[in-house]
Amino acid sequence: MTQPRFASVLVIGAGQAGLSAGYHLQRTGYRHATGQYDVGAETFAVFDVNPAPGGAWQHRWESLTMATVNGIFDLPGMTKPDQDPQTPARTAVPQYFAQFEATMQLPILRPVQVTEVRPADEDPDGDLLVTTDDGQWRTRAIINATGTWNNPLLPDYPGSQTFTGTQMHTRDYVTHRDFTGQRVAVVGGGISALQHLEEISRVATTLWYTRREPVFGKFGSSGEIDGRRVIEEVTAAAEAGKPTSSVVSYTGLIWNREAQAAHERGALNHRPMFTGIEPYGVREADGSFTSVDTILWATGFRPALKHLDPLGLQNSEGGIQVSGTEVVADPRVHLIGFGPSQSTVGANRAGRDAVRRLSRALSPVG
């Protein structure tokens, strides 16, 4: 049997958080892993499931431009180039990430899918064994930066299998033009649902369904979202081991120009969640029937962490308790782009903080 390759630290994911971690590992003195155990050297590698740079950004819908995206913070050590605000984020951000990777010469292995992480032996402080579709690796620690894009939340709703129209998730959305002339049910109370409604309502009849009353903005005295308070709330939840919620559950929706445009078209007249799905539409909460051609589930995402299941990190509530970036149940594992570090600026800081903490624990060179 082929022996596993070795790296002192493996970073899983090459989006904003993973690139930040790779940058700080390199600055701290970690060398590019050759796969061989190198006595006296601390090494690292980065796994990316995508065949090209860009993380989840390369899969976003085409109308999400640099003007409408919720801010892209600079990667560490490299300022974003000036970009036309109308450039699609799915083009601009991957270009920036690719330039960063090339300039920093990061050891990114792609496409590599991590399928499982488990202890390499019975020593609770020993190595971890990482199984990928390109073989196995042993490592002393992992920095997990897999985000949420690959774990869409798609409810199993009564009657969904009988629907003769189209059902899709935000993850599958490309352009509002695909819905021209249709009747479209948009399900969800978050930012993506609002963006979809604004666009699709230009060319189609939209119906907006939410489980709860949509809330616009938890604002500070300046009228802007109180970012510090939001981060404190999310951090407290993550450190208490509670399951992570969507960002909008902490911030509320933003009453911006797009929301105003959707409101003027009548697209923000939300309905209570339907009770069932039938072949040609949905059964409303009041018992009436509404015909629809497409159901667009803008129901969000959850952390893509299934590969960590063998480590038993989840508590009885289904959450993972962290202290900073470190998983309390297993300090060999750090989660970044998770909980309070889901934003791009938070991902940058989490990458740096995870490396600092691991540097002390593993005593690397430099």
Sequence and secondary structure as in RCSB ss.txt:
>XXXX:A:sequence
MTQPRFASVLVIGAGQAGLSAGYHLQRTGYRHATGQYDVGAETFAVFDVNPAPGGAWQHRWESLTMATVNGIFDL
PGMTKPDQDPQTPARTAVPQYFAQFEATMQLPILRPVQVTEVRPADEDPDGDLLVTTDDGQWRTRAIINATGTWN
NPLLPDYPGSQTFTGTQMHTRDYVTHRDFTGQRVAVVGGGISALQHLEEISRVATTLWYTRREPVFGKFGSSGEI
DGRRVIEEVTAAAEAGKPTSSVVSYTGLIWNREAQAAHERGALNHRPMFTGIEPYGVREADGSFTSVDTILWATG
FRPALKHLDPLGLQNSEGGIQVSGTEVVADPRVHLIGFGPSQSTVGANRAGRDAVRRLSRALSPVG
>XXXX:A:secstr
    EEEEEEEE  SHHHHHHHHHHHHHT EE  BS  TT  EEEEE SSSSSSGGGGGS TT BTTTSS    B
TTB      TTSBHHHHHHHHHHHHHHHHT  EE S  EEEEEESSS TTS EEEEETTEEEEEEEEEE   STT
SB     TTGGG  SEEEEGGG   GGGGTT EEEEE SSHHHHHHHHHHTTTSEEEEEESS   B  B TTSSB
 HHHHHHHHHHHHHTT     THHHH B   HHHHHHHHTTTT  EE  SEEETTEEE TTS EEE SEEEE   
B    GGGGGG    TTS   EETTEETT TTEEE SSGGG SHHHHHHHHHHHHHHHHHHH    
